[in-house]
Amino acid sequence: MKNSSAVTSPPYLSLFLLLLLPSLAQSSDDLIDKICQSTPFCDLCEASLRPLSPSPSDPKSLASAMATVVLGNMTDTLGYIQSLIKHSHDPAAERALAQCAELYRPVVRFNIPQAIDAMRRGEFGFATYVLGDAEKQADSCQKGITNAGADDESSVAVTDRNKLVKNLCDVAISVIKPLMKDCRRPKFNIRTYVTWNQKRVRRSGSGEARFKKKLGSGMYELVCTPIHFTT
């Protein structure tokens, strides 16, 4: 009879893994608790991070996860706003909603995804600026809704969503900031790049190569390493 080629783990190894898994989960929970305690909305922070699977196990992955939560929330809010525009019968409210969509769209399509990619390269300063700008866009959206005088149920829902976006951005920035060390001073205002992204949504044929050519080759954002543009 041929020997079986199956490889079995020694009993002590299986026991070790069973003992290790709870401690890893506890360690992750402790990290989330510690980091969220330093944010302005601790309960919101924990509610955003604890359900994630697999659970983030280090500060950098927590920061990236929190930015991803912001992106998901803003994406949902943009979709909700766009659905309201289709069914709006109030011209003033429709204009305010359309402006909100214009404010949200570049943040969702370009800015936050690029910020998440930047964090993978250790560029946390860029991420904090983008999230701060996202908060400003939500605030501008809300001002438009308020000025339009809309007070129906859908407008109240947009107000609540804008508030949640701002709070999530505050949490994400608080999670990211401790990771920023020895960052370079910017050679140009980072607002230039974010504003360019916002205009890019409405402009065809404008690629990053054109933006790079306009500003020159020695470009640094407020980050710990240079931003690299692709053509």
C-alpha positions, 0 to 999 in steps of 0.5 A, spaced: 500 500 500 502 506 498 503 512 503 498 517 503 501 524 500 497 528 504 500 533 509 497 533 516 499 539 521 501 536 528 496 537 533 500 542 537 500 547 531 493 546 530 492 548 538 497 554 537 493 557 531 486 556 535 490 560 541 493 565 536 486 567 532 483 570 538 489 574 540 490 577 533 482 579 533 483 582 540 489 586 538 486 589 532 480 591 537 484 594 541 488 598 536 481 601 533 479 603 540 486 606 541 485 610 535 478 612 535 479 615 542 483 620 539 478 622 533 472 627 534 467 622 533 469 616 537 463 612 536 462 613 528 470 611 528 468 605 531 462 603 527 466 605 521 472 600 522 469 594 526 465 591 521 470 591 516 473 584 514 478 582 515 479 587 520 485 592 519 491 590 523 496 596 523 495 604 523 496 605 516 491 600 514 486 603 518 487 610 515 486 607 508 480 603 511 477 610 513 478 613 507 475 608 503 469 608 508 469 616 506 469 614 499 463 609 499 459 614 503 460 620 498 459 615 492 452 613 495 451 620 497 452 622 490 448 617 487 442 619 492 443 626 489 443 624 482 436 620 483 433 626 486 435 631 480 431 626 476 425 627 480 425 634 482 419 639 480 422 645 484 427 649 479 431 652 485 432 645 489 434 642 482 439 647 481 442 646 488 442 639 487 445 639 480 451 644 484 452 639 489 453 633 484 458 638 481 462 638 487 461 631 489 463 628 482 470 630 482 472 628 489 469 621 488 471 620 481 478 622 482 481 626 488 479 620 494 481 614 489 488 618 488 489 619 496 488 612 497 493 610 492 497 616 495 497 613 502 499 606 499 506 610 498 506 613 504 503 620 502 499 622 507 499 629 507 496 629 500 490 624 503 489 629 509 488 635 504 484 631 499 479 629 505 479 636 508 477 639 501 472 633 500 469 636 507 469 643 504 465 640 498 460 637 502 459 644 506 458 648 499 453 643 497 449 644 504 450 652 503 446 651 496 441 647 499 440 652 505 440 658 500 435 654 495 430 654 501 428 647 500 425 644 506 422 637 504 424 630 506 429 629 500 433 636 502 433 634 509 436 627 507 441 631 503 443 635 509 444 629 514 448 626 508 452 632 508 453 632 515 455 625 515 460 626 510 463 632 514 464 628 520 467 622 516 472 626 513 474 629 520 475 622 523 479 620 517 483 626 517 484 624 525 486 617 523 491 619 518 495 625 521 499 621 526 502 618 520 505 624 517 512 625 519 518 629 516 514 631 510 516 636 505 514 643 504 510 644 498 513 647 492 506 649 490 499 650 493 496 643 493 490 646 491 492 647 484 492 639 483 485 638 487 482 644 483 485 641 476 481 635 478 475 638 479 475 642 472 478 635 469 471 632 470 468 638 465 474 638 460 475 633 455 482 631 453 486 634 459 491 629 461 496 629 467 501 630 462 498 636 460 498 638 468 505 636 469 507 640 463 504 646 466 507 646 473 514 643 471 517 637 473 519 639 480 513 638 483 512 636 490 505 636 494 505 636 502 507 629 503 512 625 505 515 623 498 514 626 491 507 625 488 508 621 481 504 623 475 503 618 470 502 620 462 
